[in-house]
Amino acid sequence: PHEKKWTKDHPLHKIIGDSKSSVRTRGQLENSCLFSYLLSSIEPVNVAEALKDVDWVSAMQEELDQFSRLKVWRLVPRPEGKSVIKTK
């Protein structure tokens, strides 16, 4: 197949979404974006705030479980006299 079949300006491998659907303009996307914005949840400001929300605790635990399952990291004891690095 011709690499630039869909449009003369964009290679097919760079097209996001269904190339067979019609193109949507910014004006048409406005309502869709507004709806998505209203559905999104507000993120907690810090960990203490996140720990008050059952859903956030569950999501954090799922991430930690994934790290363990995928062997992304190993939990090791903190060396005596050493401080833990702070993260945001």
TIRO-2110 file (N, C-alpha, C; in Angstrom, 1 decimal):
// TIRO-2110
0.8, -1.2, 0.0, N, 1, A
0.0, 0.0, 0.0, CA, 1, A
0.9, 1.3, 0.0, C, 1, A
0.3, 2.3, -0.6, N, 2, A
1.0, 3.5, -0.7, CA, 2, A
1.1, 4.2, 0.7, C, 2, A
2.2, 4.6, 1.1, N, 3, A
2.4, 5.2, 2.5, CA, 3, A
1.6, 6.4, 2.7, C, 3, A
1.4, 7.2, 1.7, N, 4, A
0.7, 8.5, 1.8, CA, 4, A
-0.7, 8.5, 1.2, C, 4, A
-1.4, 7.4, 1.4, N, 5, A
-2.7, 7.2, 0.7, CA, 5, A
-3.7, 8.1, 1.3, C, 5, A
-3.8, 8.2, 2.7, N, 6, A
-4.8, 9.0, 3.4, CA, 6, A
-4.8, 10.4, 3.1, C, 6, A
-3.6, 11.0, 3.1, N, 7, A
-3.5, 12.5, 2.9, CA, 7, A
-2.1, 12.7, 2.3, C, 7, A
-1.9, 13.7, 1.5, N, 8, A
-0.6, 13.9, 0.9, CA, 8, A
0.4, 14.5, 1.8, C, 8, A
-0.1, 15.0, 3.0, N, 9, A
0.8, 15.7, 3.9, CA, 9, A
1.3, 14.8, 5.1, C, 9, A
0.6, 13.7, 5.4, N, 10, A
0.9, 12.9, 6.6, CA, 10, A
1.0, 11.4, 6.2, C, 10, A
2.2, 10.9, 6.6, N, 11, A
2.4, 9.4, 6.4, CA, 11, A
1.3, 8.6, 7.3, C, 11, A
0.9, 7.5, 6.8, N, 12, A
-0.1, 6.7, 7.5, CA, 12, A
0.3, 6.4, 8.9, C, 12, A
1.6, 6.1, 9.1, N, 13, A
2.0, 5.6, 10.5, CA, 13, A
1.9, 6.8, 11.5, C, 13, A
1.7, 8.0, 11.0, N, 14, A
1.6, 9.1, 12.0, CA, 14, A
0.2, 9.6, 12.2, C, 14, A
-0.8, 8.9, 11.7, N, 15, A
-2.2, 9.2, 11.8, CA, 15, A
-2.7, 8.6, 13.1, C, 15, A
-3.3, 9.4, 14.0, N, 16, A
-3.8, 9.0, 15.2, CA, 16, A
-5.3, 8.8, 15.0, C, 16, A
-5.8, 7.6, 15.4, N, 17, A
-7.3, 7.4, 15.3, CA, 17, A
-7.6, 6.7, 14.0, C, 17, A
-8.9, 6.6, 13.7, N, 18, A
-9.4, 5.9, 12.5, CA, 18, A
-9.2, 6.7, 11.3, C, 18, A
-8.4, 6.3, 10.3, N, 19, A
-8.2, 7.1, 9.1, CA, 19, A
-9.4, 7.1, 8.2, C, 19, A
-10.4, 6.2, 8.5, N, 20, A
-11.6, 6.1, 7.6, CA, 20, A
-12.7, 7.1, 8.1, C, 20, A
-12.5, 7.6, 9.3, N, 21, A
-13.6, 8.5, 9.8, CA, 21, A
-13.3, 9.9, 9.3, C, 21, A
-14.3, 10.7, 9.4, N, 22, A
-14.1, 12.1, 8.9, CA, 22, A
-13.3, 12.9, 9.8, C, 22, A
-12.7, 14.0, 9.3, N, 23, A
-11.9, 14.9, 10.1, CA, 23, A
-12.8, 15.8, 10.9, C, 23, A
-12.4, 16.0, 12.2, N, 24, A
-13.1, 16.8, 13.1, CA, 24, A
-12.3, 18.1, 13.3, C, 24, A
-13.0, 19.2, 13.2, N, 25, A
-12.4, 20.5, 13.4, CA, 25, A
-12.3, 20.9, 14.9, C, 25, A
-11.5, 21.9, 15.2, N, 26, A
-11.4, 22.3, 16.6, CA, 26, A
-12.8, 22.7, 17.2, C, 26, A
-13.6, 23.3, 16.4, N, 27, A
-14.9, 23.7, 16.9, CA, 27, A
-15.8, 22.5, 17.3, C, 27, A
-15.7, 21.4, 16.5, N, 28, A
-16.4, 20.2, 16.7, CA, 28, A
-15.9, 19.5, 18.0, C, 28, A
-14.6, 19.6, 18.2, N, 29, A
-14.0, 19.0, 19.4, CA, 29, A
-14.2, 19.7, 20.7, C, 29, A
-14.7, 21.0, 20.6, N, 30, A
-14.8, 21.7, 21.8, CA, 30, A
-15.8, 21.1, 22.8, C, 30, A
-16.9, 20.6, 22.4, N, 31, A
-17.9, 20.0, 23.3, CA, 31, A
-17.4, 18.7, 23.8, C, 31, A
-16.7, 17.9, 23.0, N, 32, A
-16.1, 16.7, 23.4, CA, 32, A
-15.1, 16.9, 24.5, C, 32, A
-14.2, 17.9, 24.3, N, 33, A
-13.2, 18.2, 25.3, CA, 33, A
-13.8, 18.7, 26.6, C, 33, A
-14.8, 19.5, 26.5, N, 34, A
-15.5, 20.1, 27.7, CA, 34, A
-16.1, 18.9, 28.5, C, 34, A
-16.7, 18.0, 27.8, N, 35, A
-17.4, 16.9, 28.5, CA, 35, A
-16.3, 16.0, 29.2, C, 35, A
-15.2, 15.8, 28.5, N, 36, A
-14.1, 15.0, 29.1, CA, 36, A
-13.5, 15.7, 30.3, C, 36, A
-13.4, 17.0, 30.2, N, 37, A
-12.9, 17.8, 31.3, CA, 37, A
-13.8, 17.7, 32.6, C, 37, A
-15.1, 17.7, 32.3, N, 38, A
-16.0, 17.6, 33.4, CA, 38, A
-16.0, 16.3, 34.1, C, 38, A
-15.7, 15.2, 33.3, N, 39, A
-15.7, 13.9, 33.8, CA, 39, A
-14.4, 13.5, 34.6, C, 39, A
-13.4, 14.3, 34.3, N, 40, A
-12.1, 13.9, 34.9, CA, 40, A
-12.1, 14.3, 36.4, C, 40, A
-11.4, 13.6, 37.2, N, 41, A
-11.4, 13.8, 38.6, CA, 41, A
-10.3, 14.8, 39.0, C, 41, A
-10.4, 15.5, 40.0, N, 42, A
-9.4, 16.4, 40.5, CA, 42, A
-8.4, 15.6, 41.3, C, 42, A
-7.1, 15.8, 40.9, N, 43, A
-6.1, 15.1, 41.6, CA, 43, A
-5.8, 15.7, 43.0, C, 43, A
-5.5, 14.9, 43.9, N, 44, A
-5.1, 15.4, 45.3, CA, 44, A
-3.8, 16.2, 45.2, C, 44, A
-3.7, 17.1, 46.1, N, 45, A
-2.6, 18.0, 46.2, CA, 45, A
-1.3, 17.3, 46.7, C, 45, A
-1.5, 16.4, 47.6, N, 46, A
-0.4, 15.6, 48.2, CA, 46, A
-0.8, 14.2, 48.6, C, 46, A
0.1, 13.4, 49.1, N, 47, A
-0.1, 12.0, 49.4, CA, 47, A
-1.1, 11.9, 50.6, C, 47, A
-1.0, 12.8, 51.6, N, 48, A
-1.9, 12.8, 52.7, CA, 48, A
-3.4, 12.9, 52.2, C, 48, A
-3.6, 13.8, 51.3, N, 49, A
-4.9, 14.0, 50.7, CA, 49, A
-5.4, 12.8, 49.9, C, 49, A
-4.5, 12.2, 49.2, N, 50, A
-4.8, 11.0, 48.4, CA, 50, A
-5.1, 9.8, 49.3, C, 50, A
-4.5, 9.7, 50.4, N, 51, A
-4.7, 8.6, 51.4, CA, 51, A
-6.1, 8.6, 52.0, C, 51, A
-6.8, 9.8, 51.9, N, 52, A
-8.1, 9.9, 52.5, CA, 52, A
-9.2, 9.4, 51.5, C, 52, A
-8.8, 9.2, 50.3, N, 53, A
-9.7, 8.7, 49.2, CA, 53, A
-9.5, 7.2, 48.9, C, 53, A
-10.5, 6.4, 49.1, N, 54, A
-10.4, 5.0, 48.9, CA, 54, A
-10.0, 4.6, 47.5, C, 54, A
-10.5, 5.4, 46.5, N, 55, A
-10.2, 5.1, 45.1, CA, 55, A
-8.7, 5.4, 44.8, C, 55, A
-8.2, 6.5, 45.4, N, 56, A
-6.8, 6.8, 45.2, CA, 56, A
-5.9, 5.7, 45.9, C, 56, A
-6.2, 5.3, 47.0, N, 57, A
-5.4, 4.3, 47.7, CA, 57, A
-5.4, 3.0, 46.9, C, 57, A
-6.6, 2.6, 46.4, N, 58, A
-6.7, 1.5, 45.5, CA, 58, A
-5.8, 1.6, 44.3, C, 58, A
-5.8, 2.8, 43.6, N, 59, A
-5.0, 3.0, 42.4, CA, 59, A
-3.5, 2.9, 42.7, C, 59, A
-3.1, 3.5, 43.9, N, 60, A
-1.7, 3.5, 44.2, CA, 60, A
-1.3, 2.1, 44.5, C, 60, A
-2.2, 1.3, 45.2, N, 61, A
-1.8, -0.1, 45.5, CA, 61, A
-1.7, -0.9, 44.2, C, 61, A
-2.6, -0.7, 43.2, N, 62, A
-2.5, -1.4, 42.0, CA, 62, A
-1.2, -1.1, 41.3, C, 62, A
-0.7, 0.2, 41.3, N, 63, A
0.6, 0.5, 40.7, CA, 63, A
1.7, -0.2, 41.4, C, 63, A
1.7, -0.2, 42.7, N, 64, A
2.8, -0.9, 43.5, CA, 64, A
2.8, -2.4, 43.2, C, 64, A
1.6, -3.0, 43.0, N, 65, A
1.5, -4.4, 42.7, CA, 65, A
2.1, -4.6, 41.3, C, 65, A
1.8, -3.7, 40.4, N, 66, A
2.4, -3.9, 39.0, CA, 66, A
3.9, -3.8, 39.0, C, 66, A
4.4, -2.9, 39.8, N, 67, A
5.9, -2.8, 40.0, CA, 67, A
6.5, -4.1, 40.4, C, 67, A
5.8, -4.7, 41.4, N, 68, A
6.3, -6.0, 41.9, CA, 68, A
6.1, -7.1, 40.9, C, 68, A
5.0, -7.2, 40.3, N, 69, A
4.7, -8.2, 39.3, CA, 69, A
5.7, -8.1, 38.1, C, 69, A
5.9, -6.9, 37.6, N, 70, A
6.8, -6.7, 36.5, CA, 70, A
8.3, -6.7, 36.8, C, 70, A
8.6, -6.8, 38.1, N, 71, A
9.9, -6.7, 38.6, CA, 71, A
10.6, -5.5, 38.2, C, 71, A
9.9, -4.3, 38.4, N, 72, A
10.5, -3.0, 38.0, CA, 72, A
11.4, -2.6, 39.1, C, 72, A
11.2, -3.0, 40.3, N, 73, A
12.1, -2.6, 41.4, CA, 73, A
12.0, -3.7, 42.5, C, 73, A
12.9, -3.5, 43.5, N, 74, A
13.0, -4.4, 44.6, CA, 74, A
13.0, -3.5, 45.8, C, 74, A
12.1, -3.8, 46.8, N, 75, A
12.1, -3.1, 48.0, CA, 75, A
13.2, -3.6, 49.0, C, 75, A
14.1, -2.7, 49.4, N, 76, A
15.2, -3.1, 50.2, CA, 76, A
15.1, -2.3, 51.5, C, 76, A
15.7, -2.8, 52.6, N, 77, A
15.7, -2.0, 53.8, CA, 77, A
16.5, -0.7, 53.7, C, 77, A
16.1, 0.3, 54.3, N, 78, A
16.9, 1.6, 54.3, CA, 78, A
18.1, 1.4, 55.2, C, 78, A
19.3, 1.7, 54.6, N, 79, A
20.5, 1.6, 55.4, CA, 79, A
20.5, 2.5, 56.6, C, 79, A
20.9, 2.0, 57.7, N, 80, A
20.9, 2.8, 59.0, CA, 80, A
21.7, 4.1, 58.8, C, 80, A
21.1, 5.2, 59.3, N, 81, A
21.8, 6.5, 59.2, CA, 81, A
21.7, 7.2, 57.9, C, 81, A
20.9, 6.6, 56.9, N, 82, A
20.8, 7.2, 55.6, CA, 82, A
19.3, 7.7, 55.5, C, 82, A
19.2, 8.9, 54.8, N, 83, A
17.8, 9.5, 54.7, CA, 83, A
17.3, 9.0, 53.3, C, 83, A
16.0, 9.0, 53.3, N, 84, A
15.2, 8.6, 52.1, CA, 84, A
15.1, 9.8, 51.2, C, 84, A
15.3, 9.6, 49.9, N, 85, A
15.2, 10.7, 48.9, CA, 85, A
13.7, 11.1, 48.9, C, 85, A
13.5, 12.5, 48.9, N, 86, A
12.1, 13.0, 48.8, CA, 86, A
11.7, 13.0, 47.3, C, 86, A
10.5, 12.8, 47.1, N, 87, A
9.9, 12.9, 45.7, CA, 87, A
8.7, 13.8, 45.8, C, 87, A
8.3, 14.3, 44.7, N, 88, A
7.1, 15.1, 44.6, CA, 88, A
5.9, 14.3, 44.5, C, 88, A
END
